[in-house]
Amino acid sequence: MAHGKSQRLRMKRRRNGQTDYHRRMRLLKGGALRAVVRVSNTQVTCQLAEFGTEGDRILASVTGKNLVDSYSWPMDKSRKSVPACYLAGYALAKAAISSGHDEAVLDIGLSASSPGSRVFSALKGMVDAGLSIPHGDSVLPDDGRSSGSHIDDSTAAAVEATKKAIEGAHK
């Protein structure tokens, strides 16, 4: 017979560092829709998610690939940069508002919450498009970084062109 205290095994997604269940439960208890922002190695993904007992239901989704395919973001530009994250958040908010959703809470998952980061750039895009998300202005990046003028003038022009394409698609 084995002696000693028994070890309790953590949930698999917690062991792998994929989910913070304490933070997730706090978000879900509020009952509001979640504006989920994830930045991968290649692109940004912004989703509007609703909790369900069978699993989360995605109401709207925009990725870096959608920016290129649907909204004329240049192929040679990064799909995970600060301007790309801003545009993905902007497009998500326009899609959410056109489908009747006007408020959400931000879900950044396990990413670091440093001011001016890419997840907060996506938040700025959502807020600028008219989605109501509780936030503090101190975490948002400045307008120069969101517009891409800190990179070069061609990126700033691409951001404006893509923003007009998003507004034209969601009237």
FIZADREN-373685 format. One record per atom (N, C-alpha, C): residue number from 1; atom name; x, y, z. Coordinates in steps of 0.05 Angstrom, whole numbers, plus 5000, padded with zeros to 4 digits. Atoms other than C-alpha are relative to their C-alpha. Example, Ala and Ser with C-alpha at 12.3 -4.5 7.8 and 13.67 -1.06 7.14 Angstrom:
2
ATOM     k    a     c1     c2     c3
ATOM     1    N   5018   4976   5000
ATOM     1   CA   5246   4910   5156
ATOM     1    C   5018   5024   5000
ATOM     2    N   4984   4976   4999
ATOM     2   CA   5273   4979   5143
ATOM     2    C   4985   5022   5014
END
This chain:
171
ATOM     k    a     c1     c2     c3
ATOM     1    N   5017   4976   5000
ATOM     1   CA   5000   5000   5000
ATOM     1    C   5017   5025   5000
ATOM     2    N   4986   4975   5001
ATOM     2   CA   5022   5070   4985
ATOM     2    C   4994   5017   5024
ATOM     3    N   5004   4983   4977
ATOM     3   CA   5032   5118   5042
ATOM     3    C   5007   5029   4992
ATOM     4    N   4994   4972   5006
ATOM     4   CA   5035   5194   5042
ATOM     4    C   4976   5014   4988
ATOM     5    N   5022   4984   5010
ATOM     5   CA   4991   5250   5017
ATOM     5    C   4997   4996   4970
ATOM     6    N   5005   5004   5029
ATOM     6   CA   4958   5242   4950
ATOM     6    C   5003   5026   4985
ATOM     7    N   4996   4976   5016
ATOM     7   CA   4975   5291   4895
ATOM     7    C   4975   5004   4983
ATOM     8    N   5023   4994   5017
ATOM     8   CA   4918   5325   4859
ATOM     8    C   5011   5011   4974
ATOM     9    N   4991   4992   5026
ATOM     9   CA   4929   5332   4785
ATOM     9    C   4985   5024   4990
ATOM    10    N   5013   4976   5011
ATOM    10   CA   4916   5400   4755
ATOM    10    C   4987   4994   4973
ATOM    11    N   5012   5004   5026
ATOM    11   CA   4872   5407   4694
ATOM    11    C   5020   5003   4977
ATOM    12    N   4980   5002   5021
ATOM    12   CA   4907   5394   4628
ATOM    12    C   5007   5027   4988
ATOM    13    N   4995   4974   5012
ATOM    13   CA   4899   5464   4598
ATOM    13    C   5015   5018   5020
ATOM    14    N   4985   4985   4981
ATOM    14   CA   4926   5493   4663
ATOM    14    C   5029   4990   5002
ATOM    15    N   4973   5011   5000
ATOM    15   CA   4986   5446   4664
ATOM    15    C   5016   5009   4976
ATOM    16    N   4986   4992   5025
ATOM    16   CA   5003   5464   4592
ATOM    16    C   5003   5031   4998
ATOM    17    N   4998   4971   5001
ATOM    17   CA   4997   5539   4608
ATOM    17    C   4983   5013   4979
ATOM    18    N   5018   4990   5020
ATOM    18   CA   4938   5550   4562
ATOM    18    C   4977   5016   5011
ATOM    19    N   5024   4988   4989
ATOM    19   CA   4883   5572   4609
ATOM    19    C   5004   5008   5029
ATOM    20    N   5001   4991   4972
ATOM    20   CA   4879   5613   4673
ATOM    20    C   4970   4998   5008
ATOM    21    N   5028   5005   4994
ATOM    21   CA   4814   5584   4700
ATOM    21    C   4988   5020   5020
ATOM    22    N   5010   4981   4981
ATOM    22   CA   4809   5634   4757
ATOM    22    C   4992   5026   4985
ATOM    23    N   5006   4977   5016
ATOM    23   CA   4811   5693   4708
ATOM    23    C   4976   4995   4982
ATOM    24    N   5022   5007   5018
ATOM    24   CA   4764   5658   4660
ATOM    24    C   4973   5000   5015
ATOM    25    N   5024   5001   4984
ATOM    25   CA   4713   5645   4715
ATOM    25    C   4990   5028   5008
ATOM    26    N   5008   4973   4993
ATOM    26   CA   4714   5718   4736
ATOM    26    C   4987   5014   4976
ATOM    27    N   5011   4988   5024
ATOM    27   CA   4700   5739   4664
ATOM    27    C   4972   4988   4994
ATOM    28    N   5025   5013   5007
ATOM    28   CA   4644   5688   4655
ATOM    28    C   4978   5007   5020
ATOM    29    N   5021   4993   4980
ATOM    29   CA   4608   5707   4720
ATOM    29    C   4987   5026   4994
ATOM    30    N   5012   4975   5008
ATOM    30   CA   4596   5776   4692
ATOM    30    C   4977   4997   4981
ATOM    31    N   5021   5005   5019
ATOM    31   CA   4552   5747   4638
ATOM    31    C   5001   5016   4974
ATOM    32    N   4997   4984   5024
ATOM    32   CA   4575   5797   4585
ATOM    32    C   5014   4984   4978
ATOM    33    N   4985   5011   5022
ATOM    33   CA   4601   5779   4517
ATOM    33    C   5030   5006   5004
ATOM    34    N   4971   4996   4998
ATOM    34   CA   4677   5772   4513
ATOM    34    C   5012   5007   4973
ATOM    35    N   4984   4992   5024
ATOM    35   CA   4721   5808   4462
ATOM    35    C   5027   4987   5004
ATOM    36    N   4976   5016   4996
ATOM    36   CA   4776   5756   4457
ATOM    36    C   5022   5009   4980
ATOM    37    N   4978   4992   5017
ATOM    37   CA   4844   5779   4430
ATOM    37    C   5023   4981   5005
ATOM    38    N   4977   5017   4998
ATOM    38   CA   4900   5730   4416
ATOM    38    C   5020   5007   4977
ATOM    39    N   4979   4995   5019
ATOM    39   CA   4966   5744   4381
ATOM    39    C   5018   4976   4998
ATOM    40    N   4984   5023   5004
ATOM    40   CA   5001   5684   4351
ATOM    40    C   5027   5008   4988
ATOM    41    N   4974   4994   5012
ATOM    41   CA   5069   5678   4318
ATOM    41    C   4997   5013   4973
ATOM    42    N   5003   4990   5028
ATOM    42   CA   5040   5698   4250
ATOM    42    C   4978   5021   4997
ATOM    43    N   5022   4982   5004
ATOM    43   CA   4976   5737   4260
ATOM    43    C   4984   5005   5026
ATOM    44    N   5018   4994   4977
ATOM    44   CA   4924   5767   4307
ATOM    44    C   4973   4988   4994
ATOM    45    N   5027   5010   5002
ATOM    45   CA   4856   5737   4321
ATOM    45    C   4983   5015   5020
ATOM    46    N   5019   4986   4983
ATOM    46   CA   4798   5778   4349
ATOM    46    C   4973   4986   4997
ATOM    47    N   5025   5014   5001
ATOM    47   CA   4733   5743   4367
ATOM    47    C   4981   5012   5021
ATOM    48    N   5021   4993   4980
ATOM    48   CA   4667   5761   4401
ATOM    48    C   4988   4974   5008
ATOM    49    N   5008   5026   4990
ATOM    49   CA   4650   5701   4444
ATOM    49    C   4978   5002   5021
ATOM    50    N   5022   5002   4980
ATOM    50   CA   4589   5682   4485
ATOM    50    C   5003   4973   5013
ATOM    51    N   4998   5025   4985
ATOM    51   CA   4592   5629   4540
ATOM    51    C   4975   4983   4995
ATOM    52    N   5022   5020   5002
ATOM    52   CA   4550   5566   4530
ATOM    52    C   5008   4975   5015
ATOM    53    N   4994   5024   4984
ATOM    53   CA   4545   5502   4569
ATOM    53    C   5015   4979   4983
ATOM    54    N   4986   5018   5017
ATOM    54   CA   4570   5462   4509
ATOM    54    C   5027   5010   4991
ATOM    55    N   4975   4987   5008
ATOM    55   CA   4627   5510   4498
ATOM    55    C   4994   5029   4991
ATOM    56    N   5004   4972   5009
ATOM    56   CA   4638   5582   4477
ATOM    56    C   4990   5001   4972
ATOM    57    N   5011   4996   5026
ATOM    57   CA   4599   5606   4417
ATOM    57    C   5012   5026   4988
ATOM    58    N   4987   4977   5013
ATOM    58   CA   4636   5653   4369
ATOM    58    C   4979   5015   4983
ATOM    59    N   5020   4984   5014
ATOM    59   CA   4590   5709   4345
ATOM    59    C   5012   5015   4976
ATOM    60    N   4986   4986   5022
ATOM    60   CA   4641   5746   4302
ATOM    60    C   5030   4995   5003
ATOM    61    N   4971   5006   4999
ATOM    61   CA   4714   5734   4284
ATOM    61    C   5014   5015   4977
ATOM    62    N   4982   4988   5020
ATOM    62   CA   4769   5772   4248
ATOM    62    C   5028   4992   5006
ATOM    63    N   4972   5007   4997
ATOM    63   CA   4840   5748   4236
ATOM    63    C   5017   5017   4982
ATOM    64    N   4982   4986   5017
ATOM    64   CA   4901   5776   4203
ATOM    64    C   4996   4992   4971
ATOM    65    N   5005   5010   5027
ATOM    65   CA   4885   5733   4142
ATOM    65    C   4975   5014   4988
ATOM    66    N   5024   4986   5010
ATOM    66   CA   4816   5766   4137
ATOM    66    C   5007   5029   4992
ATOM    67    N   4992   4973   5007
ATOM    67   CA   4850   5834   4136
ATOM    67    C   5011   5001   4971
ATOM    68    N   4988   5001   5027
ATOM    68   CA   4889   5813   4074
ATOM    68    C   4979   4993   4979
ATOM    69    N   5019   5010   5020
ATOM    69   CA   4832   5775   4039
ATOM    69    C   4976   5019   4996
ATOM    70    N   5025   4986   5002
ATOM    70   CA   4772   5819   4054
ATOM    70    C   5003   5031   5001
ATOM    71    N   4999   4971   4996
ATOM    71   CA   4797   5889   4072
ATOM    71    C   5025   5013   4988
ATOM    72    N   4978   4989   5016
ATOM    72   CA   4857   5901   4026
ATOM    72    C   5024   5009   5016
ATOM    73    N   4975   4996   4986
ATOM    73   CA   4912   5899   4078
ATOM    73    C   5022   4989   4983
ATOM    74    N   4979   5010   5019
ATOM    74   CA   4977   5892   4038
ATOM    74    C   5012   4974   5010
ATOM    75    N   4988   5026   4994
ATOM    75   CA   5007   5822   4034
ATOM    75    C   5027   5002   5013
ATOM    76    N   4973   4998   4990
ATOM    76   CA   5077   5846   4050
ATOM    76    C   5002   5012   5028
ATOM    77    N   5000   4989   4973
ATOM    77   CA   5056   5879   4116
ATOM    77    C   4994   4978   5021
ATOM    78    N   5004   5019   4978
ATOM    78   CA   5055   5843   4183
ATOM    78    C   4971   4997   5007
ATOM    79    N   5028   5005   4992
ATOM    79   CA   4989   5811   4205
ATOM    79    C   4998   5000   5030
ATOM    80    N   5001   5000   4971
ATOM    80   CA   5008   5817   4279
ATOM    80    C   5012   5025   5012
ATOM    81    N   4988   4975   4990
ATOM    81   CA   5037   5887   4284
ATOM    81    C   4979   5016   5015
ATOM    82    N   5018   4983   4985
ATOM    82   CA   5006   5942   4326
ATOM    82    C   4978   5011   4981
ATOM    83    N   5022   4991   5018
ATOM    83   CA   4969   5972   4265
ATOM    83    C   4982   4978   4991
ATOM    84    N   5017   5022   5008
ATOM    84   CA   4944   5904   4243
ATOM    84    C   4981   4992   5022
ATOM    85    N   5017   5006   4977
ATOM    85   CA   4918   5890   4313
ATOM    85    C   4978   5021   5003
ATOM    86    N   5019   4978   4999
ATOM    86   CA   4884   5958   4313
ATOM    86    C   4978   4995   4979
ATOM    87    N   5019   5004   5021
ATOM    87   CA   4850   5943   4247
ATOM    87    C   4983   4975   5004
ATOM    88    N   5016   5024   4994
ATOM    88   CA   4829   5873   4268
ATOM    88    C   4979   5006   5022
ATOM    89    N   5020   4992   4980
ATOM    89   CA   4796   5902   4330
ATOM    89    C   4979   5018   4989
ATOM    90    N   5019   4982   5013
ATOM    90   CA   4764   5956   4288
ATOM    90    C   4979   4985   4984
ATOM    91    N   5017   5016   5017
ATOM    91   CA   4736   5905   4239
ATOM    91    C   4981   4983   5017
ATOM    92    N   5017   5016   4982
ATOM    92   CA   4711   5861   4296
ATOM    92    C   4977   5016   5011
ATOM    93    N   5021   4983   4987
ATOM    93   CA   4674   5918   4329
ATOM    93    C   4979   5008   4979
ATOM    94    N   5019   4993   5021
ATOM    94   CA   4642   5939   4263
ATOM    94    C   4981   4976   4994
ATOM    95    N   5016   5024   5005
ATOM    95   CA   4619   5867   4251
ATOM    95    C   4981   4995   5023
ATOM    96    N   5016   5004   4976
ATOM    96   CA   4593   5862   4323
ATOM    96    C   4977   5020   5001
ATOM    97    N   5020   4980   4999
ATOM    97   CA   4555   5927   4319
ATOM    97    C   4979   4996   4978
ATOM    98    N   5019   5005   5022
ATOM    98   CA   4524   5909   4252
ATOM    98    C   4982   4976   5006
ATOM    99    N   5016   5023   4993
ATOM    99   CA   4499   5844   4282
ATOM    99    C   4985   5004   5027
ATOM   100    N   5016   4993   4977
ATOM   100   CA   4468   5879   4342
ATOM   100    C   5013   4998   5028
ATOM   101    N   4986   5001   4974
ATOM   101   CA   4521   5873   4397
ATOM   101    C   5015   5026   5003
ATOM   102    N   4987   4974   4996
ATOM   102   CA   4545   5938   4427
ATOM   102    C   5018   5002   5024
ATOM   103    N   4982   4999   4977
ATOM   103   CA   4583   5920   4490
ATOM   103    C   5012   4972   5006
ATOM   104    N   4986   5025   4994
ATOM   104   CA   4633   5868   4514
ATOM   104    C   5021   5006   5021
ATOM   105    N   4977   4997   4982
ATOM   105   CA   4691   5857   4563
ATOM   105    C   5024   4988   4986
ATOM   106    N   4975   5009   5014
ATOM   106   CA   4763   5847   4540
ATOM   106    C   5011   4975   5014
ATOM   107    N   4987   5025   4990
ATOM   107   CA   4793   5777   4547
ATOM   107    C   5027   4998   4985
ATOM   108    N   4974   5002   5012
ATOM   108   CA   4868   5777   4535
ATOM   108    C   5014   4974   5006
ATOM   109    N   4989   5026   4995
ATOM   109   CA   4880   5707   4560
ATOM   109    C   5025   5002   5018
ATOM   110    N   4975   5001   4985
ATOM   110   CA   4951   5694   4585
ATOM   110    C   5020   5020   4991
ATOM   111    N   4981   4981   5010
ATOM   111   CA   4984   5750   4547
ATOM   111    C   5005   5022   5021
ATOM   112    N   4993   4979   4980
ATOM   112   CA   5020   5804   4587
ATOM   112    C   4984   5025   4995
ATOM   113    N   5017   4976   5002
ATOM   113   CA   4980   5866   4602
ATOM   113    C   5018   5025   5003
ATOM   114    N   4983   4977   4999
ATOM   114   CA   5034   5917   4588
ATOM   114    C   4988   5023   4983
ATOM   115    N   5013   4977   5014
ATOM   115   CA   5009   5987   4567
ATOM   115    C   5011   5004   4972
ATOM   116    N   4992   4995   5028
ATOM   116   CA   5011   6001   4492
ATOM   116    C   5005   4975   4984
ATOM   117    N   4994   5025   5014
ATOM   117   CA   5017   5927   4473
ATOM   117    C   4979   4995   4978
ATOM   118    N   5017   5006   5023
ATOM   118   CA   4984   5894   4413
ATOM   118    C   4971   4993   5008
ATOM   119    N   5027   5006   4992
ATOM   119   CA   4924   5868   4452
ATOM   119    C   4985   5026   5007
ATOM   120    N   5014   4975   4994
ATOM   120   CA   4909   5939   4476
ATOM   120    C   4997   5017   4975
ATOM   121    N   5004   4988   5026
ATOM   121   CA   4918   5963   4405
ATOM   121    C   4974   4990   4987
ATOM   122    N   5026   5011   5010
ATOM   122   CA   4861   5916   4385
ATOM   122    C   4977   5012   5016
ATOM   123    N   5021   4987   4983
ATOM   123   CA   4821   5945   4444
ATOM   123    C   4995   5028   4990
ATOM   124    N   5004   4973   5010
ATOM   124   CA   4833   6015   4418
ATOM   124    C   4984   5000   4974
ATOM   125    N   5016   5002   5024
ATOM   125   CA   4806   5993   4350
ATOM   125    C   4971   4994   5005
ATOM   126    N   5028   5007   4993
ATOM   126   CA   4744   5964   4382
ATOM   126    C   4986   5025   5011
ATOM   127    N   5012   4976   4988
ATOM   127   CA   4732   6027   4422
ATOM   127    C   4995   5022   4979
ATOM   128    N   5003   4980   5021
ATOM   128   CA   4744   6073   4362
ATOM   128    C   4977   4994   4981
ATOM   129    N   5022   5008   5018
ATOM   129   CA   4693   6033   4322
ATOM   129    C   4973   5003   5013
ATOM   130    N   5025   4995   4987
ATOM   130   CA   4640   6044   4375
ATOM   130    C   4991   4978   5019
ATOM   131    N   5007   5021   4981
ATOM   131   CA   4640   5980   4417
ATOM   131    C   5006   5009   5028
ATOM   132    N   4997   4991   4972
ATOM   132   CA   4631   5994   4491
ATOM   132    C   5015   4979   5016
ATOM   133    N   4984   5019   4985
ATOM   133   CA   4687   5960   4530
ATOM   133    C   5012   5016   5023
ATOM   134    N   4988   4985   4977
ATOM   134   CA   4708   5981   4601
ATOM   134    C   5030   4998   4998
ATOM   135    N   4970   4998   5002
ATOM   135   CA   4781   6004   4600
ATOM   135    C   5009   5026   5012
ATOM   136    N   4987   4975   4991
ATOM   136   CA   4829   6056   4625
ATOM   136    C   5017   5011   4976
ATOM   137    N   4987   4988   5023
ATOM   137   CA   4859   6105   4575
ATOM   137    C   5031   4997   5002
ATOM   138    N   4971   5002   4997
ATOM   138   CA   4929   6095   4604
ATOM   138    C   5013   4976   4986
ATOM   139    N   4989   5024   5012
ATOM   139   CA   4937   6026   4572
ATOM   139    C   5000   5001   4970
ATOM   140    N   5003   4999   5029
ATOM   140   CA   4919   6046   4501
ATOM   140    C   5025   5012   4987
ATOM   141    N   4977   4988   5014
ATOM   141   CA   4975   6059   4451
ATOM   141    C   4993   5027   4988
ATOM   142    N   5006   4974   5011
ATOM   142   CA   4981   6129   4423
ATOM   142    C   4992   4998   4970
ATOM   143    N   5010   5000   5027
ATOM   143   CA   4951   6148   4356
ATOM   143    C   5021   4995   4979
ATOM   144    N   4978   5005   5019
ATOM   144   CA   5018   6147   4320
ATOM   144    C   5007   4971   4997
ATOM   145    N   4995   5029   5002
ATOM   145   CA   5029   6074   4337
ATOM   145    C   4977   4985   4987
ATOM   146    N   5024   5013   5011
ATOM   146   CA   4958   6054   4320
ATOM   146    C   4998   5004   4970
ATOM   147    N   5002   4994   5029
ATOM   147   CA   4961   6088   4252
ATOM   147    C   5023   4990   4984
ATOM   148    N   4977   5011   5014
ATOM   148   CA   5028   6058   4235
ATOM   148    C   5020   5021   4991
ATOM   149    N   4980   4980   5009
ATOM   149   CA   5065   6124   4226
ATOM   149    C   5027   4996   5014
ATOM   150    N   4974   5005   4987
ATOM   150   CA   5119   6099   4274
ATOM   150    C   5016   4980   4983
ATOM   151    N   4985   5019   5017
ATOM   151   CA   5137   6046   4221
ATOM   151    C   5009   5014   4975
ATOM   152    N   4994   4984   5023
ATOM   152   CA   5134   6085   4156
ATOM   152    C   4974   5012   4988
ATOM   153    N   5023   4987   5012
ATOM   153   CA   5088   6127   4113
ATOM   153    C   4982   4981   4984
ATOM   154    N   5016   5019   5016
ATOM   154   CA   5066   6069   4069
ATOM   154    C   4981   4984   5019
ATOM   155    N   5017   5015   4980
ATOM   155   CA   5040   6032   4131
ATOM   155    C   4977   5018   5009
ATOM   156    N   5021   4981   4992
ATOM   156   CA   5001   6094   4153
ATOM   156    C   4979   5002   4978
ATOM   157    N   5019   4998   5023
ATOM   157   CA   4970   6099   4083
ATOM   157    C   4984   4974   4998
ATOM   158    N   5014   5025   5002
ATOM   158   CA   4953   6025   4084
ATOM   158    C   4979   4997   5023
ATOM   159    N   5019   5001   4978
ATOM   159   CA   4919   6032   4152
ATOM   159    C   4975   5017   4993
ATOM   160    N   5023   4983   5008
ATOM   160   CA   4875   6089   4126
ATOM   160    C   4984   4987   4978
ATOM   161    N   5015   5013   5022
ATOM   161   CA   4857   6050   4063
ATOM   161    C   4984   4976   5011
ATOM   162    N   5014   5024   4989
ATOM   162   CA   4840   5987   4102
ATOM   162    C   4977   5009   5018
ATOM   163    N   5022   4990   4982
ATOM   163   CA   4799   6027   4153
ATOM   163    C   4976   5009   4983
ATOM   164    N   5022   4992   5018
ATOM   164   CA   4758   6057   4095
ATOM   164    C   4986   4975   4989
ATOM   165    N   5012   5024   5010
ATOM   165   CA   4748   5987   4067
ATOM   165    C   4983   4986   5021
ATOM   166    N   5016   5012   4978
ATOM   166   CA   4723   5962   4135
ATOM   166    C   4974   5015   5003
ATOM   167    N   5025   4984   4997
ATOM   167   CA   4674   6019   4141
ATOM   167    C   4981   4996   4976
ATOM   168    N   5017   5005   5023
ATOM   168   CA   4649   6007   4070
ATOM   168    C   4987   4972   5001
ATOM   169    N   5011   5027   4998
ATOM   169   CA   4638   5933   4084
ATOM   169    C   4979   4997   5021
ATOM   170    N   5019   5002   4978
ATOM   170   CA   4598   5945   4148
ATOM   170    C   4983   5024   5003
ATOM   171    N   5019   4977   4998
ATOM   171   CA   4549   6000   4132
ATOM   171    C   4973   4991   5008
END
